[in-house]
Amino acid sequence: MEGDDVTLREQLFHDRVRETIICVLLFSSLYIICYLIVTHYRKNAEFSTDNDEDATVNKIALWLCTFSLSVSVGAVLLLPIAILSNEVLLTFPQSYYVQWLNGSLIHGLWNLVFLFSNLSLVFFLPFAYFFTESEGFAGSKKGVMARVYETAVVLVLLTLLVLGVVWVASALLNDTSARESLYDLWKYYLPYMSSFISLSGVLLLLLCTPLGVSRMFSVTGRLLVKPGLLEDVDDSVSCAIFEEAALSRKLNMETSCWVNVRVEVLKNQYLTIRARRIALEMRRRASPWQRYLGYPIAMLLLLALTVVCVLIVCFHVLELLFDETALPRGMEDPLFGAASFSVFGSLGAAVQVILILYLMVSSVVGFYCSPLFANLLPRARDTTLTQIIGNCACLLVLSSALPVFSRTLGITRFDLLGDFGRYNWLGNFHIVFLYNVLFVGLTSACLINTLTWAVQRELIRAFGLHKLPLTVSRSAIPLKLLLANGLSKIQ
């Protein structure tokens, strides 16, 4: 009996060591990838200053931003990793080499991502921002530690301020819970704050995802080569060459006059036009397969993914009306390898993973396309550290809410693990039902608006009517004129 206990303790120890190694390797890989991404967008002038103190402070803030971004990527991969792990265990139930994909490992990953995401939002990113803005207390010795002390004091005061505001608000709503939260901070206040952050992220996803779904068509159209009917690449290349030559002559004239400000503006315009001309020449050399097959397939694939998402959410709305188990809930002891999380088996699970990643990409596109956050769009080698901190914070809010967002919409049947399933509002039928209805309505409206305007715009461009003077209202052009002009061009 004692030997069995020793064997069991050894097995638990080895499992714990294995899970720790896997988590460390996964987060290390994500950190390296995110560091390369952040350094690609950072402004190098902020890290090559003559002041060593400022350079050190900026590097520490950059490391904190990289850590937060890696946590964001980990939050995005939570559901795909869990769903695919379950399908792998179902496909190879007796294989020794996949037994490490167990419920304990997945549950530990969810808990780590939840912990690090909240720490990054509450402490790491605010610390990085205040750290870059600090200079040390007046009269104290200058240095990095003086900035650390000032940042820590400001962060503690801000935490107390937020704690007081939330406690007063909870006291106005419910006096009993407010007294309890004051006595037991960890049990009442922190889950309340985490639930509020999650609800904010889910609402932000509700606003950004429909807009991003509609903008995905235009973004993909700019990356791919359109058919000749929709785009005249030769004409665009000729215009880009003429613009580049004109800017080159003007730049040479301004350089001789030593007008520094004007030269910088012209130089940026010249580099932009040159990059556009190179991209257009690469598009012109595209094969007919890429031109006439790649673009239609990509557009049809985006349309199919969007329609499937809307249909799944519509079906989930009906489920909410007749089945209480359709509400999102938490799962404490996941049973991996017992049953598939999709009715259609492995194929359905793969579709769920694709839809989850598609919704995340669409939400990011919609976030940067919205007028409120358009200024946060990072630019290669020209993004300030403050902008990087803001981008990391917003992406972390979006990504940490993605598992709750996907389960609330019914995209997946995988129940939320750990603290992700303990939010107070998840069990509220009215909130979940209204959220699903709003998502269907907003996505359908954005999709219909995008398709109708895109068809009209491409017809106008293809038939050359975009060259009309501005005094002519293009919206007043009848469809018969469009078709007649198009038939005359074809003939």
GIGI-V396602 format. One record per residue. N is the residue number from 0. RES is the residue in one letter. SS is DSSP state (helix for helix, strand for strand, loop for the rest). OMEGA is omega as a letter, one per 20 degrees, with the letter a starting at -180 (* if undefined). Layout:
n = <N & N>
res = <RES & RES>
ss = <SS & SS>
omega = <OMEGA & OMEGA>
This chain:
n = <0 & 1 & 2 & 3 & 4 & 5 & 6 & 7 & 8 & 9 & 10 & 11 & 12 & 13 & 14 & 15 & 16 & 17 & 18 & 19 & 20 & 21 & 22 & 23 & 24 & 25 & 26 & 27 & 28 & 29 & 30 & 31 & 32 & 33 & 34 & 35 & 36 & 37 & 38 & 39 & 40 & 41 & 42 & 43 & 44 & 45 & 46 & 47 & 48 & 49 & 50 & 51 & 52 & 53 & 54 & 55 & 56 & 57 & 58 & 59 & 60 & 61 & 62 & 63 & 64 & 65 & 66 & 67 & 68 & 69 & 70 & 71 & 72 & 73 & 74 & 75 & 76 & 77 & 78 & 79 & 80 & 81 & 82 & 83 & 84 & 85 & 86 & 87 & 88 & 89 & 90 & 91 & 92 & 93 & 94 & 95 & 96 & 97 & 98 & 99 & 100 & 101 & 102 & 103 & 104 & 105 & 106 & 107 & 108 & 109 & 110 & 111 & 112 & 113 & 114 & 115 & 116 & 117 & 118 & 119 & 120 & 121 & 122 & 123 & 124 & 125 & 126 & 127 & 128 & 129 & 130 & 131 & 132 & 133 & 134 & 135 & 136 & 137 & 138 & 139 & 140 & 141 & 142 & 143 & 144 & 145 & 146 & 147 & 148 & 149 & 150 & 151 & 152 & 153 & 154 & 155 & 156 & 157 & 158 & 159 & 160 & 161 & 162 & 163 & 164 & 165 & 166 & 167 & 168 & 169 & 170 & 171 & 172 & 173 & 174 & 175 & 176 & 177 & 178 & 179 & 180 & 181 & 182 & 183 & 184 & 185 & 186 & 187 & 188 & 189 & 190 & 191 & 192 & 193 & 194 & 195 & 196 & 197 & 198 & 199 & 200 & 201 & 202 & 203 & 204 & 205 & 206 & 207 & 208 & 209 & 210 & 211 & 212 & 213 & 214 & 215 & 216 & 217 & 218 & 219 & 220 & 221 & 222 & 223 & 224 & 225 & 226 & 227 & 228 & 229 & 230 & 231 & 232 & 233 & 234 & 235 & 236 & 237 & 238 & 239 & 240 & 241 & 242 & 243 & 244 & 245 & 246 & 247 & 248 & 249 & 250 & 251 & 252 & 253 & 254 & 255 & 256 & 257 & 258 & 259 & 260 & 261 & 262 & 263 & 264 & 265 & 266 & 267 & 268 & 269 & 270 & 271 & 272 & 273 & 274 & 275 & 276 & 277 & 278 & 279 & 280 & 281 & 282 & 283 & 284 & 285 & 286 & 287 & 288 & 289 & 290 & 291 & 292 & 293 & 294 & 295 & 296 & 297 & 298 & 299 & 300 & 301 & 302 & 303 & 304 & 305 & 306 & 307 & 308 & 309 & 310 & 311 & 312 & 313 & 314 & 315 & 316 & 317 & 318 & 319 & 320 & 321 & 322 & 323 & 324 & 325 & 326 & 327 & 328 & 329 & 330 & 331 & 332 & 333 & 334 & 335 & 336 & 337 & 338 & 339 & 340 & 341 & 342 & 343 & 344 & 345 & 346 & 347 & 348 & 349 & 350 & 351 & 352 & 353 & 354 & 355 & 356 & 357 & 358 & 359 & 360 & 361 & 362 & 363 & 364 & 365 & 366 & 367 & 368 & 369 & 370 & 371 & 372 & 373 & 374 & 375 & 376 & 377 & 378 & 379 & 380 & 381 & 382 & 383 & 384 & 385 & 386 & 387 & 388 & 389 & 390 & 391 & 392 & 393 & 394 & 395 & 396 & 397 & 398 & 399 & 400 & 401 & 402 & 403 & 404 & 405 & 406 & 407 & 408 & 409 & 410 & 411 & 412 & 413 & 414 & 415 & 416 & 417 & 418 & 419 & 420 & 421 & 422 & 423 & 424 & 425 & 426 & 427 & 428 & 429 & 430 & 431 & 432 & 433 & 434 & 435 & 436 & 437 & 438 & 439 & 440 & 441 & 442 & 443 & 444 & 445 & 446 & 447 & 448 & 449 & 450 & 451 & 452 & 453 & 454 & 455 & 456 & 457 & 458 & 459 & 460 & 461 & 462 & 463 & 464 & 465 & 466 & 467 & 468 & 469 & 470 & 471 & 472 & 473 & 474 & 475 & 476 & 477 & 478 & 479 & 480 & 481 & 482 & 483 & 484 & 485 & 486 & 487 & 488 & 489 & 490>
res = <M & E & G & D & D & V & T & L & R & E & Q & L & F & H & D & R & V & R & E & T & I & I & C & V & L & L & F & S & S & L & Y & I & I & C & Y & L & I & V & T & H & Y & R & K & N & A & E & F & S & T & D & N & D & E & D & A & T & V & N & K & I & A & L & W & L & C & T & F & S & L & S & V & S & V & G & A & V & L & L & L & P & I & A & I & L & S & N & E & V & L & L & T & F & P & Q & S & Y & Y & V & Q & W & L & N & G & S & L & I & H & G & L & W & N & L & V & F & L & F & S & N & L & S & L & V & F & F & L & P & F & A & Y & F & F & T & E & S & E & G & F & A & G & S & K & K & G & V & M & A & R & V & Y & E & T & A & V & V & L & V & L & L & T & L & L & V & L & G & V & V & W & V & A & S & A & L & L & N & D & T & S & A & R & E & S & L & Y & D & L & W & K & Y & Y & L & P & Y & M & S & S & F & I & S & L & S & G & V & L & L & L & L & L & C & T & P & L & G & V & S & R & M & F & S & V & T & G & R & L & L & V & K & P & G & L & L & E & D & V & D & D & S & V & S & C & A & I & F & E & E & A & A & L & S & R & K & L & N & M & E & T & S & C & W & V & N & V & R & V & E & V & L & K & N & Q & Y & L & T & I & R & A & R & R & I & A & L & E & M & R & R & R & A & S & P & W & Q & R & Y & L & G & Y & P & I & A & M & L & L & L & L & A & L & T & V & V & C & V & L & I & V & C & F & H & V & L & E & L & L & F & D & E & T & A & L & P & R & G & M & E & D & P & L & F & G & A & A & S & F & S & V & F & G & S & L & G & A & A & V & Q & V & I & L & I & L & Y & L & M & V & S & S & V & V & G & F & Y & C & S & P & L & F & A & N & L & L & P & R & A & R & D & T & T & L & T & Q & I & I & G & N & C & A & C & L & L & V & L & S & S & A & L & P & V & F & S & R & T & L & G & I & T & R & F & D & L & L & G & D & F & G & R & Y & N & W & L & G & N & F & H & I & V & F & L & Y & N & V & L & F & V & G & L & T & S & A & C & L & I & N & T & L & T & W & A & V & Q & R & E & L & I & R & A & F & G & L & H & K & L & P & L & T & V & S & R & S & A & I & P & L & K & L & L & L & A & N & G & L & S & K & I & Q>
ss = <loop & helix & helix & helix & helix & helix & helix & helix & helix & helix & helix & helix & helix & helix & helix & helix & helix & helix & helix & helix & helix & helix & helix & helix & helix & helix & helix & helix & helix & helix & helix & helix & helix & helix & helix & helix & helix & helix & helix & helix & helix & strand & loop & helix & helix & helix & loop & loop & loop & loop & loop & helix & helix & helix & helix & helix & helix & helix & helix & helix & helix & helix & helix & helix & helix & helix & helix & helix & helix & helix & helix & helix & helix & helix & helix & helix & helix & helix & helix & helix & helix & helix & helix & helix & helix & helix & helix & helix & helix & helix & helix & loop & loop & loop & loop & helix & helix & helix & loop & loop & loop & loop & helix & helix & helix & helix & helix & helix & helix & helix & helix & helix & helix & helix & helix & helix & helix & helix & helix & helix & helix & helix & helix & helix & helix & helix & helix & helix & helix & helix & helix & helix & helix & loop & loop & loop & loop & loop & loop & loop & loop & loop & loop & helix & helix & helix & helix & helix & helix & helix & helix & helix & helix & helix & helix & helix & helix & helix & helix & helix & helix & helix & helix & helix & helix & helix & helix & helix & helix & helix & helix & helix & helix & loop & helix & helix & helix & helix & helix & helix & helix & helix & helix & loop & helix & helix & helix & helix & helix & helix & helix & helix & helix & helix & helix & helix & helix & helix & helix & helix & helix & helix & helix & helix & helix & helix & helix & helix & helix & helix & helix & helix & helix & helix & helix & helix & helix & helix & helix & helix & helix & helix & helix & loop & loop & loop & loop & loop & loop & loop & loop & loop & helix & helix & helix & helix & helix & helix & helix & helix & helix & helix & helix & helix & helix & helix & helix & helix & helix & helix & helix & helix & helix & helix & helix & helix & helix & loop & loop & helix & helix & helix & helix & helix & helix & helix & helix & helix & helix & helix & helix & helix & helix & helix & helix & helix & helix & helix & helix & helix & helix & helix & helix & helix & loop & loop & loop & helix & helix & helix & helix & helix & helix & helix & helix & helix & helix & helix & helix & helix & helix & helix & helix & helix & helix & helix & helix & helix & helix & helix & helix & helix & helix & helix & helix & helix & helix & helix & helix & helix & helix & helix & loop & helix & helix & helix & loop & loop & loop & strand & strand & loop & loop & loop & loop & loop & loop & loop & loop & loop & loop & loop & loop & loop & helix & helix & helix & helix & helix & helix & helix & helix & helix & helix & helix & helix & helix & helix & helix & helix & helix & helix & helix & helix & helix & helix & helix & helix & helix & loop & loop & loop & loop & helix & helix & helix & loop & loop & loop & loop & loop & loop & strand & loop & helix & helix & helix & helix & helix & helix & helix & helix & helix & helix & helix & helix & helix & helix & helix & helix & loop & helix & helix & helix & helix & helix & helix & helix & helix & loop & loop & loop & loop & loop & loop & strand & strand & helix & helix & helix & helix & loop & loop & helix & helix & helix & helix & loop & helix & helix & helix & helix & helix & helix & helix & helix & helix & helix & helix & helix & helix & helix & helix & helix & helix & helix & helix & helix & helix & helix & helix & helix & helix & helix & helix & helix & helix & helix & helix & helix & helix & helix & loop & loop & helix & helix & helix & loop & loop & loop & loop & loop & loop & helix & helix & helix & loop & loop & helix & helix & helix & helix & helix & helix & helix & helix & helix & helix & helix & helix & loop>
omega = <r & r & r & r & r & r & r & r & r & r & r & r & a & r & r & r & r & r & r & r & r & r & r & r & a & a & r & r & r & r & r & r & a & r & r & r & a & r & r & a & a & r & a & a & a & a & r & a & r & a & a & a & r & r & r & r & r & r & r & r & r & r & r & r & r & r & r & r & r & r & r & r & r & r & r & a & a & a & r & r & a & a & a & r & r & r & r & r & r & a & a & a & a & a & a & a & r & a & r & r & a & a & a & r & a & r & r & r & r & r & r & r & r & a & a & r & r & r & a & a & a & a & a & a & r & r & r & a & a & r & r & a & a & r & a & r & r & r & r & r & a & r & a & a & r & r & r & r & r & r & r & r & r & a & r & r & r & r & r & r & r & r & r & r & a & r & r & r & r & r & r & a & a & a & a & r & r & r & r & a & r & a & a & a & a & a & a & a & a & r & r & r & r & r & r & r & r & r & r & r & r & r & r & r & r & r & a & a & r & r & r & r & r & a & r & a & r & r & r & r & r & a & a & r & a & r & a & r & a & a & r & a & a & r & r & r & r & r & r & r & r & r & r & r & r & r & r & r & r & r & r & r & a & r & r & r & r & r & a & a & r & a & r & r & a & r & r & r & a & r & r & r & r & r & r & r & r & r & r & r & r & r & r & r & a & a & r & r & r & a & a & a & a & a & r & a & r & r & r & r & r & r & r & r & a & a & r & r & a & r & r & r & r & r & r & r & r & r & r & a & a & a & a & r & r & r & r & a & a & r & a & a & a & r & a & r & a & a & r & r & r & r & a & r & a & r & r & r & r & r & r & r & r & a & r & r & r & r & r & r & r & r & r & r & r & r & a & r & r & a & a & a & a & a & r & a & a & r & a & r & a & r & a & a & r & r & r & r & r & r & r & r & a & r & r & r & r & a & r & r & a & r & r & r & a & a & r & r & a & r & r & r & a & a & a & a & r & a & r & a & a & r & a & a & a & a & a & a & a & r & a & a & r & r & r & r & r & r & r & a & a & a & r & r & r & a & r & r & a & a & a & r & r & r & r & a & a & r & r & r & a & a & r & a & r & r & r & r & a & r & r & r & a & r & a & r & a & a & r & r & r & a & a & r & r & r & r & r & a & r & *>
